[in-house]
Amino acid sequence: MTQAPKIRWGILGPGNIAKAFAGGVLHSETGELAAIATRNPGRAGLADAFPGARIVDGYHALLDDPEIDAVYIAVPHPYHAQWGIRAAEVGKHVLCEKPMGLSAFEADAMFHAALKAGTFMGEAYMYRLHPQTKKIVDLVTSGAIGEVRMIKSSFGFAMPKFDPEHRLYANDLAGGGILDVGGYPVSMARLIAGAVDGKGVSEPVEVSGSGHLGQSGVDEWASAVLKFENGIVAEVSCSVSLNQDNVLRILGTTGRIEVKDFWFASGHEGGTGLIEIVRPDGSRETVEVKEDRWLYSFEVDAAGEAIRAGKTEFAYPGMTRADSLANLRVMDKWRASIGLEYEIEKPNLRTATIKGEPLEKRSDAIKRHKIPGLERPISKVAIGFEDFRSFSSVSILLDAFYEKGGNAFDTGFIYGGGITETLLGDWHTSRGVREDMVIIGKGAHSPLCYPDVIAKQLDVTLDRLKTDYVDVYFMHRDNLDIPVGEFVDAMDAEVQKGRIRGPFGGSNWTRERFDEAVAYARKTGKTAPGVLSNNFSLAEMQKPLWPGCIASSDAEWRTWLEERQIPNFAWSSQGRGFFTERAGRDKTDSVELVETWYTEENFGRRDRAIEMAEKLGKHPIHIALAYCFYQPFPVVPLIGPRTLWELDSSLEALEIELTPEDIAWLQTGKR
């Protein structure tokens, strides 16, 4: 039988963790150490620290090396995402030292790059692949300590002295305990909680953290409480300037399990690991786990086996894609609880994309077109991002949208209490792309839907957006108790001031009200409303999603829009999940879906979208979005992806061409 060729590993960065991993490669069955990349190839001792490995000058050189199959990323935390994505894009498999990214958003971008490339991407929590960890799980699931109720775990040590330039204290290197060692107790707690339920790993339903930020602004000691759906509560703590006992304690109804330094298992170079079972009467039973293999060799071989099998992620109990993202979401919440945002995550320093490149339009994947009243071309879809709360997270999505040709950004005065507008202002300022953007602003939402509110809220909006104008403006609701002319006067005044430089109109306005506003403007010589932002979708909304919402999807509305050629900036154009697997005649767990979209007419449209998608090799949600593009009147759908995968998935709709007969068939079943 021919032996499979060994995986040729290259290491980015020559630090201590790189040396530990190199030892694991040398004692593995599947890998060989081929090269080490450094920005200082003349550094003394490199050859001795990495015997047999070529010393490569610079990280790019290693990624370009055809003799390298897989890359281990051992550079400081802020550069994990950058080099992980770059490595995946050139076809290298990646094992990244924890944390995979500074946040779950960064890790998601890394996994996204690997999935697109078809390459392996994994996070290097080496203890997860060691036999001792499996033994701990087996003891828990076998009922060795009864029903598990609590988990307590720490990983803390004290640095000899404070040094603001040391990576553990340096703010610009994302120092502190949570990202460096806090992930160990978090990942173990999630593993145990999941094993109890047979789920593999679990994500807590509640995370509450506390901690101390030192003089460099990083967490020097911190703790968190995690509560899981099954009732298990975990207490985790970490530190870089405080020694802790570092014992994993799993507390059950008939005893507890204690493991000292669980991440070290049976030792760096093999040995015997000890698992203590303590009974309520104080008696102890010691379970020994003897292992001759080196600790880091297990993750090398687990990654190697996955690569050989064509897998893109670790198998359980290694850190799968979902596992890594869930772990980082806990750490994100933990950091948010103590107010830990690194300076390198803020807009004044995060001026490049996640790959470390200047932002620029790199493709025409998102086509642009002209609509009446707007000087610059606008992308065929506009992006909303109301759910994001930090610059470092939203910039990943906005950068990707812009690079693909997107330039329309949907905001609103009330979104996130103003956070959405602020984030967009920070983003375009740091990227320098304001003059290529179409910013969509909205204000005067009920109950503050009055003419005099428009100017007041626009003052705040423009300040948040760091600009002196919006390109498109909508009243967010209508107030039928106010004569429509007063609203037209208020918006026309902003046009005359140059604070609204493109068309304005109403969001969730009726046809009658819109016609009345146009007639008033023509009679008085004011600027007439020229755009609408109502719901429009292949599925017709039955019950309004929110009070005051109006759908414009039925036959009467479509006729009105076609006759007037009013551009509709359509929200919920994809039916908020109705065209995904979440929905179906037998799936009634979502009250919103049932009350808003579940009619036989809509299910007929959904069935036809499924049929067409199967023929085109797409998904029904792509058909639903493409339906908007091919109306006989302008539609700019508003999309709200939360991940890069969701963004790319939505954009697949742009590859679909529909005829008027296709549109009629999707709508009515007749051509």
N, C-alpha and C positions, 0 to 999 in steps of 0.2 A: 504494500500500500504506500503510495507516494505521500510523503509528509508535507503538510501545507507550509508554504513559505512563511517566514516570520514577519510580523508587522515591524516595519522600520520606523522607529520613533525619533522625532526631533523635539527638543525642549526649547521653549522660548523663555529666556531668563535663567541666570546661573545661581540663584539664591539657595538657601538651605532646603526649602521644600523641593527644589529641583534635584538636589543631591539625594534626598530621600526617595524621590520617584525613580531616579536613575538606578539606585540600588534595587528597587523593585523590578525594574526592567531586566537588570542583569540576572536576577533570580527568578525570572518568569519562564513559562514554557512557550509563550506565543510571540514574545517581543525581543527586539534587539535595539540597543541604543546606537543610532547612526550619527546624530549631530546635536550640538548645543549652540543656540544662537545667542549672541551677546552684542551689546553696543560697545563693548570694550574688549576686543579679542586679545589684546595684549596683557590682560589682567593676569597677575601671577597666580599659579596654582590651578588654573582651569583644567589643564590636561590631567593633573593628578586627581582632581575631584570627579572628572568624568572620563575614566579610562576607556580608550578605544573609540571615543566619539570625535568626529571632526568638529573643530571650532569654526563657526560660521560668523562672519561679520555682518551683523544686523538681522532684524526679524524678517524683513522682506526677502532677504537672500534665502532664508530657510524655507519660506513659503513657496519660493520659486524653484526649489530644489526637487527635481523629479525622482530623486532617490529617497525621498521622505514620504511615507504613507500616512502617518498620523502625527499629530502635534500635541504635546502637553504644554499647557499655558501656565507658566509660573511667574508671570510678571505681576506687579502690584495691582490691587483690586480695580482701580479705575480703568485699567487697560484690558481687562478680561473680555469685555464685549467687543471692543474694537478689533482685537486680534483673533478672537474666536470667529467673528463674522468673516473677516478677511480670509482666514484659513479655510472655512467652509466654502467660500465662493471660488477658491482655486482648487477645490476638490480634495482637500485634506480632511481626514477624520480628526476630531478634537476631543481631548479630555482636558477639562478646565479645572484648575484648582479652585476650591470653594473660596468665597461665594462665586457662583457662576457669573453674576453681575452685581452691580450695586443695588439693583432692585429686581422685582419680578418682571418689570417691563423690559429691562435690558436682557434678562435671561430669555424672555419670550422672543426677542429679536434674534438672539443667537440660535435658538432652536428653529426659528422660522427660516433662517439662512441655511441651516443644515438640511431641513426638510426639502427645501427647493433644490439643493444640490444633491440630495440623496446620500448624504454622508452621515457618519456617526457623530453625535454630540452628547457628551456626558459630563456630569459634575463629580468631582473627585472627593467624595466622602469615603475614604479607604476602609473605614471600620465596617461599613455596610456589607462588604463582600466577605468578611472574615467569619470563619466557623463559630467563633464565640458569639457573634451577634445572632446567628441562627439558633444557637443553643438557648440564648436568653428568650427569644421569641417562642421557642418550643416549650420552655418551662412555663411561660405565661399562658400559652394556649392549652397546655395540658392540665391546667388548674393547680399547679404546684403551690400557689399561694391563694387559692380561692378566686373570688371575683376581684379584679383590679379596680381600685377606687381612686388612687392618687399616684402621681409620678413626681419625683423630685430629682433634679439633676443640675450640676454646676460644672463650669469649666472656667476657672479663674486662676490667675497667677499675678505676681507683682514684679514689674520691671525694676531693675536696680535703681534707676533714677529717671526723672522726667527729661525727655529729649524731644523737643518739638519737631526735629528732623527725622527721628526714627519712624519707620512706617507705622508702628503701633500708636503713635501719638500724632503723626502728621495729618492735618486736616486734608491737605491736597492729595494724600494717598488713601483717603477713606479709612483712617485708623480707628482705634477703639475696639471694644470687646464684641459687640453684637455681630459685626460682619466677620471678624476674624475667628472667634471661637464660639459665639452664641449659637451659630447654626448647628453645632454638634448636639447640645441638649435638646434643641427644638426638633431636630430630625429624629432623634431617638424617641422622644416623647410621642411624636406623630406615628412612628413605626409601631410602638407598643399599643397605643390607642387603637390603631387600625387593625393590629393583629387580634385584639380582643373581639372585634366585630367581624373578623374574617375578611376585612376590606383591603388588607395589605398595609396601607397607610391612610391616615385620616387628616383632615384639615379642621382645626378648631373653629367653633362657631363664635367664640369670643376670645379676644386678645387684649389684655390690659398690662401696660408696661410702666416701669419707672426706672430712673437712673440718674447718674451724676455726670454732667458734662464738665470736663476739666478746662484748664486755661487755654488749650488749643482748640476747644470746641468739639472734641470727640468724647464718646462715652468711656469713662474710666472704670466704672462699675455699673451694672444694670441688672434688673430682674424683670420677669414677666410671669403672668398667670394665664394659662391657656385652658379653656373649657371646651370639651368635646361633646358632640351630640349624644354620646352614650353615657354622659354624666361624669366621665373621668376628668379630673382636674390635674393639670401639670404645673409645677412651679419650676421655672428655669432661671438660671443666673449665669453671668459671665463677668469677667474683669481682666484688666491688663495692669492694674496697680494695686491689686488686693489678692492675697492668697486665699483660696477656698479649699474645701476638703475634696471636691471633685469626685464625689461618689454618686453613682446612679442608684436611686432607691425607687423600687416599684412596690407600692403598698397594696396588699390585698386583704381579704377578709380572714384568711387563715395564715398570714405571715407576710414577709416582705423579702424582696430580692435586693441585694446590694452588690454593686460592681464598682471597684475603684478604677478610675481612668478608663472608662469603657472604650474610648476611641483608640487606646493603645493596645487593646486586645491582649494577645499573648506575647507582645513585645515586638520591637522594631525588626529584629532579626530572628524572630521565633522564640518559643519558650512555652511557659504554662500560664494561662489565664485563670483567674479564680472568680467564681460566682458564688456568693454566699446566700444561703436561704436561712432566714432568721424566723423562728417560730414565736408565737405570743409568749411562751414561757421563757424565752431567752436562749433556747437551745439553737445550735447552728449546724448546718450541713454545708459542706464545701463541695462544689462541683468544679472539677478541673477540666480545662480545655487545653490539651497539649497540641502544639502545632510547631513544626520545624520551619515552615515556609516564612519568608519575610513578609511583613505586614503589607507593604505596598505592592507586592507581587500579585495579590488577589485582584486588585482593581485593574492592573495591567492585563491580566489574563481574561478578566470578565469583559473588558473593552475589546481585547483582541478577538475573543470568541464572537462577540456581537458583530465586529467588523467583518470577520470571515463569513458570517452567516448573512451578511447584507442588511443587518439591522441598523436603525438610526438612533437607537437609545439603549440604555442598560435594561436588563431584565431584573425584576424583583429578586432580592431585596436591594439591589443597586438603586441609585437615584434615577428613576425614570423621568421623562420629561414632565409629566404631571406632578411628580413628587418634588422635583426641584422648584417648579413654579409655586407650588403650595408652600414649600418651606420659606421661600423668599417673600411670599405674601405675608406670612407671619412676622418675618423680620422687618418688613416694610411697616407693618402696624406697630410693632415694638418701637421702631425708630420714631414713628410719628407720635407715639405716646409721650416720648421724652423730648420732642422738638429737635431731633437730630437730622438736620439737612446739611450736607457738606457744601462748602463753598463751591466746589467743583461741579455741583449739581445745579447751581444757580445760573441765570442767563448771562451774567457778566463774564463768566469763565467758560460756560458751555456754549461756545459760539460755533462749533463745528458739529457735523453729524455724528451719529454713534460710531461710525467708522473712522472718525477723526479727519473728515474731509470737509472742505468748504461746501456750503449748500449751493446747488445749481440745478436747473432743469436738465434732466438727463435722458428723457424720452418723451414721446408723444402718446404714451399709453392712454392718457386721459386727454381726449380731444378738446379743443376749445372752439367756441362759436360766438357769433354776435347776437345780442338781443337788443331790442329797441330801447334807447335811452341810456345805454351803457357804452362809454367810449372804448374801453379795452375789451378784447375778447374774454369770455368767461368759460371756465371749464364746464364740461357737460354734466358734471356732478359737483355738488358743494359738500364740504365736510363739516360735520358738527362734532363737538368733543366735550359735551356738557359733563360727562362723568369723570373727567380727569381733574386732579387736584394739585399737581406739581409740575413744574417746568420740565424737570428731567424726564418725566414720563410722557407728557404730551408732545414734547419736541421730537421724539422718535417717530410718532405717527405723522405729525405735520410735515416733518422733513421728507418722509417717504411719499406722502401725498404730493408735495411740491415737486419732488424729483421725477415723479411720473407724469407731470404736466398739469396737476391740479393747482388752481389759484383762487378758488372761491371758498370762503370760510364763514360759517354760520355762527353768529353769536346772539346773545340777548341780554338785556339789562338784568333780568332776574336770574339768569343761569348761574347756579352755584354761588348765589349771593355776590356775583360780580367776578368770581374767580375766572370764569371762562374768558371774559373780556380782558382781564389782566394778563392771563397766560398768553393770549394771542398778541397783545401789545408787547410783552417781553420777547415773544418768539420773533416777530417780524423785525423788531429793533436789533436783536442780536444777529439776525441773518441778513439784514439790509435789503429786504425784498418788497418793501411797502408798495413801490410803484408798479409792481407786477401783480398785485393782489386785488381781489374783489372782496371787500369786507361787507358782510351783510349784518346790519344792526337791527335790533328790535327794542321797542320800549312801549310805555303806557299799557302795561298789562293790568287787567282787573285785579284788585278793586281800584287801582289808580289809573283808570282809563279816562283821562280828561285832557283837553287841549293844552292847558298850561303845564302839564307834566312833561310833555314831549321835549321842550327846550331844556327843562331842568335835568331830566334824565340823560339827555344827549350831552350836556356838559360833563356829567360824570363818566358816561360811556367813552367819550373821546379822551378824557384824561386817563382812564384805564387802558384804552387801546393805544395810547401814546401816538396819536395822530390827530390831525385837525379836520378830518372828514371821514364819513362812511360812503361807500359806493352805492349801496342799496339800503333802503330803510323801510321797515314795516311797523305800523302800529300792531302791537302783539295781540290785541283784542279790539272789540268794538263796544261802544256804549250807545245804545239806541236812544237813550234819554237826552243825548246831546245832538243838536243839529249837525249833520255831516259836514256842512260848510265850515264850521269852526275847526274841525280837525284838518280839513284841507288847507285852511288859512295857516294853521300852526306849522304844518309840514312844508308848505310853500315858503314860509318865512325862513326855514332852515336851508331850503334850496337857494334862496336869494343870498343868504350869508355864505354860501359855499360849503356848508357843513354836511349837506347831502348833495353829492355830485352826480348821482345817477338817479334812476327811477325810485319812486316811493309808492307805497300802497298799504294794503291791509292784510294781516294774517287772521284767518278765521272771520272773514267778512262774507256777507250774503251777496248774491248777484244784484239784488235790488239796491242795496246800500252802495255797492261799488258804482253802479250806473248813476245813482244820484250824485255821488261825489264827482264823477266825471262831468256830468251836466252842470253842476255848480261851478267847477273850475272853468269850463268853457264860457259860461255866462259872465263870470267875474274877471276873466283874464288871468287866472291863477294857474299854476302848474297842476296838471291833472294827474291823478294816480295812474301808474302804468304797469304795476306788477301786483301779483297776488301770492299769498303763501297759505294755501289751504291743503288739507289732506287730499292726495290723489294717488290711487292705487288700482291695480287690476282687481283686487278685492275691495268691495264697497263697504265702508264703515257703517255699522248699524247704530250702536250706542256710542256717543262721543267718548273718546279716551279720557278727556278732561273737560270740565265745565266750560262751555263757550266755544268748543271746537266745532269746526264745520268741514265736512267732506265735500269734494267736488268731483266725484267719480262717476255719478250716474249720467244717463243720457242727456238730461236737460242741461246739466253743467257742461258736459263735453261740447254740446252744440253752442252754448254761450261762449265758451273759451275759443272755439274755432272761429266763430263769427267775429269776435273782437281781437283775436290773436294776442290775448293777454298772457305774458309769461307767468307760469305758476311755479313757484319755488316749493315743491311738494314735499311735505313731511310725511313720515311713515309710508313711504312709497313702496316698501317691500312687505307691508302688512304686519310689521312687528312680530315676525316669527310664524305667521300663518302659512307661509310657503316653505317652511322647514319641517324637519321631523318632529318638532315640538307639537305640531298641530295634527289633527286627524279626527274623523268622526267618533273614534273610540277614545280620544285623548281629551279629557275634560278637567284636568287638574288645574289649568290656568283659567281663572275667572275672567281675566281681561280678554283672552283669546275667544272664549265662548261667547261672552256678551257683545264683543265688538265685531267679530268676523264670522261666527258660525251661522251660516245660512246655506240652504241647499244650492242657491245660485252661486255663492262664493266657493262652495266645495266643487261645483262643476267647473268653475274657472281654475281652481287648484288642480283638479284632475287633468284638465287640458294642458296646464303648464307642466305638469309631471310628464305627460305624454310627449310634448314638444321637447322638453329637456332631455329625455332619453334618446330621442332621435339626433339631437345636436351634441350629445356628450357633455351636457351641462347639468345644472341643478335648477329646480323650479324657481328658486329665489332669483336666479339670473334672468329667467324669462320674465319674472314680475318687474324687474328693474328695466330690462330692455323694452318692455311694454310702454314705459314712460317716454323713452327716447323717440319712439316712432308715432307719436300722436300728431294730428294735423294742426297743432298749436305748440308753442314753446313750453317745454317742461324742464326745469332744473331740479332733479331729485336731490333731496338732502339725505346724506347717508351718515351714520354714526358708528363706524367701526371702533371697536375697543382694542383690537390687536392688528398686527400687520397681516396676519392670515385673513382676518375678516375684511381688511381693506382690499387685498389682492383678490379675494373671492368676489367681492362686490364688483370689482373692475372687470371681471370676466364677462359681465353683461355687455360691455362695450364691444365685444367681439361678435355679438349676435346681430344679424340683420333681419328685420321683420317687414313684411309687406302689409299694405292696408288690409288684404284678405286675412293675413295672419292675425292682425289686431282684432278684426271682426270675429274671427273664430275663437280666439281666446276669450273675448268678451261674451259672446252669445252662443258659441257652438256652431255658428253658421258662417259660411264664407260668401 
